[in-house]
């Protein structure tokens, strides 16, 4: 009986049209949100079981919903969730950034065949349901924490001061080279103090107070400079407690006075000579930095020290172009001139005069060996030549050695 009734009701068209569902009402269709910028909404899928090519059998297809751009990422097999996140990081996010996963932009990361709506999408649909958490976003966040681990927290302290210090970010040592020992040379004083200041500035956690900084500078002294600093440290001189006082006293002892006239004299007497222009410019810049001269005086002095050929070429340039540009012009011209000289070193610098044909003259008869008997010379010259040939055991007829006039092969019989 029950089966007959069920069969009749299923075949009745009237019953099929007037019957209602006992379930909950269907929700409204919510279209995917429109992206506002490229690579903020992505679609991914896998093409698997492909023929082997260089060891790859799977392709991760990534499509940007905004621009419809597609990136194909080859894989060696169906990846795990972590491997998928790493592939996206290496091939997509490193070029376009991570523009998804927040409520500022509607829409989460989506895969083909499903879509996880954001809170704004559900609100527009008339509901208050929250969107489900995105597993890819969680994997990305886990990968971030793996690649950028948080620094280890400092142990808890009792006092408030130690608690504040543990909350401060850790200090990372900067790779700054330790200066070479300073032995007291006046020319190396400023460079040594500059290197020490770089170490103290880049590694402040190693030298927290002035006394520690002074101790570091003294540890890099040698020779007479160390002999000078030894009594200051052992006797606890007031200068070792203040870094500025110690540096001022250090410059007074080993440095060069600011108004030293020798620098100006060296600038005036500096000449390029056989040096390259780059070497001359380096020496000039070094002296000019400590001279205190104005730019006009430096340009004039630099111009006077140049090679005359280079100075002649730069005569068309005014001094208003500046010292650095003037030095660069001189180096550039010297380089081009050297290349031209090397290219044409086998050729004459100036073209030769036009060739004129020579007149053809009859050949002169060959000269015969000198015969002292018929030589039209003065008697003194003839006697001197005979004595020379006699002293050197040479033939009186041909002047060669190894035989005498009676055995001379060139003398006519």
C-alpha positions in Angstrom: 0.0 0.0 0.0 2.7 2.5 0.9 4.7 1.8 -2.2 1.6 2.3 -4.4 0.9 5.7 -2.8 4.5 6.8 -3.2 4.6 5.7 -6.8 1.3 7.6 -7.5 2.4 10.8 -5.8 5.7 10.9 -7.7 3.9 10.5 -11.0 1.3 13.2 -10.2 2.1 16.5 -11.9 -0.2 18.5 -9.7 1.5 17.2 -6.5 4.9 18.0 -7.9 3.9 21.6 -8.6 2.2 22.4 -5.3 4.7 20.6 -3.0 7.1 22.8 -1.0 10.6 22.0 0.3 11.1 21.3 4.0 14.7 22.7 4.1 16.0 26.2 4.7 15.5 28.8 1.9 18.3 29.1 -0.6 20.5 32.1 -0.3 21.0 34.8 -2.9 23.7 34.3 -5.6 26.7 36.5 -4.7 29.0 37.2 -7.7 32.8 37.4 -7.1 34.0 40.9 -6.2 35.7 42.9 -9.0 39.5 43.3 -8.4 40.7 46.8 -8.0 44.4 46.2 -8.9 46.4 43.6 -10.7 47.5 40.4 -8.9 45.2 41.0 -5.9 42.8 38.1 -6.9 44.4 35.0 -8.2 43.1 31.7 -9.6 45.2 28.6 -9.4 44.9 25.1 -10.7 47.2 22.1 -11.4 47.7 20.4 -14.7 49.0 16.9 -13.7 50.2 13.7 -15.3 51.9 15.4 -18.2 54.8 13.9 -20.2 58.1 14.2 -18.4 60.1 17.3 -19.6 63.4 18.0 -17.8 62.0 16.1 -14.8 58.8 18.1 -14.6 55.4 16.5 -14.8 53.0 19.1 -13.3 52.2 22.7 -14.1 50.9 25.2 -11.5 48.7 27.6 -13.5 48.2 31.0 -11.9 45.8 33.5 -13.5 45.3 37.1 -12.4 41.6 37.9 -12.4 42.2 41.6 -13.1 44.5 41.5 -16.1 43.9 37.8 -17.1 47.7 37.4 -17.1 48.9 33.8 -16.7 52.0 32.4 -15.1 52.9 28.7 -15.6 55.1 27.2 -12.9 56.7 23.8 -13.7 56.7 21.3 -10.8 58.1 17.8 -10.4 54.8 16.4 -9.1 51.6 17.4 -7.2 53.0 19.6 -4.4 52.0 19.9 -0.8 50.5 23.1 0.6 53.8 24.3 1.8 55.5 23.6 -1.6 52.6 25.4 -3.3 53.2 28.5 -1.1 56.9 28.4 -1.8 56.3 28.2 -5.5 54.0 31.2 -5.4 56.4 33.1 -3.3 59.3 32.4 -5.7 57.4 33.0 -9.0 54.5 35.4 -8.2 54.8 37.3 -5.0 58.5 38.2 -5.4 57.5 40.2 -8.6 54.1 41.5 -7.8 53.9 41.6 -4.0 51.3 40.1 -1.6 48.1 42.0 -2.3 45.6 39.7 -0.7 44.5 38.4 2.7 43.3 41.7 4.3 39.9 43.4 4.7 41.1 46.5 2.8 40.7 44.7 -0.5 37.5 42.7 -0.9 38.1 39.1 -1.8 40.4 36.4 -0.5 42.8 34.2 -2.5 40.6 31.9 -4.6 41.1 28.6 -6.3 39.3 27.4 -9.3 36.0 25.8 -8.5 35.4 27.5 -5.2 35.4 31.1 -3.8 35.8 32.2 -0.1 33.8 35.4 0.3 35.0 38.2 2.5 33.0 39.9 5.3 32.1 42.7 2.9 30.7 40.2 0.4 28.4 38.5 3.0 27.3 41.9 4.3 26.2 43.0 0.8 24.2 39.7 0.5 22.2 40.7 3.6 23.8 38.4 6.0 26.2 38.7 8.9 28.0 35.5 8.4 31.8 35.7 8.6 34.0 34.3 5.9 35.8 31.1 6.5 39.6 31.4 7.2 41.7 31.0 4.1 44.1 28.1 4.4 46.5 29.5 1.8 46.8 32.8 3.7 47.6 30.8 6.9 50.3 28.9 5.0 51.8 32.2 3.7 51.9 33.6 7.2 53.5 30.4 8.5 56.1 30.7 5.7 56.8 34.3 6.6 57.4 33.3 10.2 59.8 30.5 9.0 61.8 32.7 6.7 61.9 35.7 9.2 62.2 34.1 12.6 61.5 36.4 15.6 64.6 37.2 17.8 64.8 35.2 21.0 63.3 37.1 23.9 65.6 38.2 26.6 65.2 36.5 30.0 62.9 38.2 32.4 64.6 40.5 35.0 63.5 41.6 38.4 64.1 45.4 38.0 62.2 47.6 35.7 65.3 48.9 34.1 66.4 45.4 33.0 62.9 44.8 31.7 63.0 47.8 29.5 66.4 46.8 28.1 65.1 43.3 27.3 62.3 44.8 25.2 64.7 46.8 23.1 65.6 45.3 19.7 68.8 43.3 19.6 71.9 45.0 18.3 73.5 43.5 15.2 77.3 43.9 14.8 78.1 45.8 11.6 81.0 44.3 9.5 83.4 47.2 9.9 87.1 46.4 9.6 89.4 47.1 12.6 91.9 49.9 11.7 95.6 49.0 11.4 97.8 50.0 14.4 98.8 53.7 14.4 102.5 54.4 15.1 102.5 58.2 15.2 102.8 59.3 11.5 101.2 62.7 11.1 100.0 61.8 7.6 98.0 58.9 8.9 96.5 60.6 11.9 93.2 61.8 10.3 92.6 58.5 8.5 93.2 56.5 11.7 90.7 58.6 13.7 88.2 58.3 10.9 88.4 54.5 10.9 88.1 54.4 14.7 85.0 56.7 14.6 83.4 54.3 12.1 83.9 51.3 14.3 82.6 53.2 17.4 79.5 54.4 15.4 78.6 51.1 13.8 79.1 49.0 17.0 77.9 51.2 19.8 76.8 48.1 21.9 80.5 47.1 22.2 81.7 50.5 23.5 78.9 51.9 25.7 80.8 54.7 27.4 83.6 57.2 26.7 86.2 55.3 28.6 85.5 52.1 26.6 85.8 54.1 23.4 89.1 55.7 24.5 90.4 52.2 25.5 89.6 50.9 22.0 91.6 53.7 20.3 94.5 53.2 22.7 94.4 49.4 21.9 95.1 50.3 18.2 98.2 52.4 18.9 101.8 51.2 18.4 105.3 52.6 18.7 105.7 56.1 19.9 102.0 56.7 19.9 101.6 53.8 22.4 104.4 55.2 24.5 102.6 58.6 24.6 99.2 57.0 25.7 100.6 54.7 28.3 101.1 57.2 31.1 97.8 58.9 30.3 95.9 55.6 30.9 97.9 54.3 33.8 97.8 57.6 35.7 94.0 58.0 34.9 94.5 61.3 33.2 91.3 63.4 32.8 91.5 63.1 29.0 90.8 59.4 29.0 87.4 59.9 30.6 86.1 62.1 27.8 86.3 61.0 24.1 86.2 64.5 22.7 89.0 65.7 25.0 91.1 62.7 24.1 90.6 63.2 20.3 91.4 66.9 20.6 94.6 66.1 22.5 95.5 63.3 20.1 95.2 65.7 17.1 97.4 68.3 18.9 100.2 65.7 19.4 100.1 63.7 16.1 97.9 65.7 13.7 98.8 68.4 11.2 97.7 72.0 12.2 94.7 73.2 10.3 96.5 76.2 8.9 99.7 74.4 7.9 101.4 76.3 5.1 103.2 73.2 3.8 99.9 72.0 2.2 99.6 75.2 0.2 103.2 75.0 -0.9 102.8 71.3 -2.0 99.7 72.3 -4.0 101.6 75.1 -5.8 104.6 72.9 -6.6 102.6 69.8 -7.6 103.0 68.9 -11.2 101.7 66.1 -13.4 105.1 65.3 -15.0 105.3 61.6 -16.0 102.2 60.7 -13.9 98.9 59.8 -15.3 96.2 62.4 -15.0 94.1 60.2 -12.7 97.1 59.9 -10.3 97.8 63.6 -10.4 94.1 64.3 -9.7 94.1 62.0 -6.7 97.1 63.7 -5.1 95.6 67.1 -5.9 92.2 66.1 -4.3 93.9 64.8 -1.2 95.8 68.1 -0.7 92.9 70.3 -1.7 90.6 68.7 0.9 93.0 69.9 3.7 94.0 73.2 2.2 90.9 75.2 2.8 91.3 77.1 -0.5 88.3 78.3 -2.5 87.3 76.6 -5.7 88.6 79.3 -8.0 92.1 79.0 -6.6 92.0 75.3 -6.7 91.0 75.2 -10.4 93.8 77.7 -11.3 96.4 75.6 -9.4 95.2 72.4 -10.9 95.3 73.8 -14.5 98.9 75.0 -14.0 100.0 71.6 -12.9 98.7 69.7 -15.9 100.7 68.6 -18.9 101.0 71.4 -21.4 99.1 69.4 -24.2 96.2 68.8 -21.9 96.2 72.3 -20.6 96.1 73.6 -24.1 93.1 71.5 -24.9 91.2 72.7 -21.7 92.0 76.3 -22.4 88.5 76.7 -24.0 86.7 75.8 -20.8 85.9 78.4 -18.2 86.6 78.0 -14.5 82.9 78.4 -13.8 82.2 74.8 -14.7 83.5 73.7 -11.2 86.5 71.8 -10.0 85.1 68.3 -10.2 83.8 68.7 -13.7 87.1 70.2 -14.8 89.1 67.3 -13.3 86.8 64.8 -15.1 87.3 66.6 -18.4 91.0 66.5 -18.0 91.0 62.7 -17.2 88.7 62.0 -20.2 90.8 64.0 -22.6 94.0 62.4 -21.4 92.5 58.9 -21.8 91.4 59.7 -25.4 94.8 61.2 -26.3 96.6 58.1 -24.9 94.4 55.8 -27.0 95.1 57.9 -30.1 98.8 57.9 -29.5 98.8 54.1 -29.0 96.8 53.6 -32.2 99.1 55.8 -34.3 102.4 55.2 -32.6 103.8 53.4 -35.7 102.7 56.4 -37.9 104.3 59.8 -38.0 102.5 62.5 -36.0 102.6 64.9 -39.0 102.2 63.9 -42.7 105.5 63.8 -44.6 106.2 66.2 -47.4 105.1 65.2 -51.0 107.6 62.9 -52.6 109.6 64.3 -55.5 111.0 62.0 -58.2 114.8 61.8 -58.1 116.8 62.4 -61.2 118.4 59.2 -62.7 122.1 59.5 -62.9 124.6 57.1 -64.4 126.1 54.7 -62.0 129.5 55.6 -60.8 132.4 53.1 -61.3 133.1 50.9 -58.4 135.9 52.1 -56.1 139.0 50.2 -56.2 141.1 49.4 -53.0 143.2 52.3 -51.9 146.8 52.2 -53.3 149.1 54.2 -51.1 151.5 54.6 -53.9 149.0 56.5 -56.1 146.9 58.1 -53.3 146.9 61.8 -53.6 147.3 62.7 -50.0 149.6 64.8 -48.1 152.8 63.2 -47.1 151.9 63.3 -43.4 148.5 61.7 -43.9 150.1 59.0 -46.1 152.8 58.3 -43.5 150.2 58.2 -40.7 148.0 55.7 -42.5 151.0 53.4 -43.2 152.0 53.5 -39.5 148.4 52.6 -38.5 148.3 49.6 -40.9 151.7 48.5 -39.8 150.8 48.6 -36.1 147.5 46.6 -36.8 149.2 44.1 -39.1 147.1 45.1 -42.1 147.8 45.0 -45.8 149.2 48.2 -47.2 147.1 47.8 -50.4 143.6 46.8 -49.3 143.7 47.6 -45.6 142.5 44.1 -44.5 144.1 41.9 -41.9 145.5 38.4 -42.3 147.9 39.0 -45.1 150.5 41.5 -46.4 150.8 43.4 -49.6 152.8 40.7 -51.3 150.0 38.2 -50.7 147.1 40.6 -51.3 144.4 38.8 -53.4 142.9 42.0 -54.7 146.2 43.5 -55.9 146.7 43.2 -59.6 149.5 40.9 -60.6 
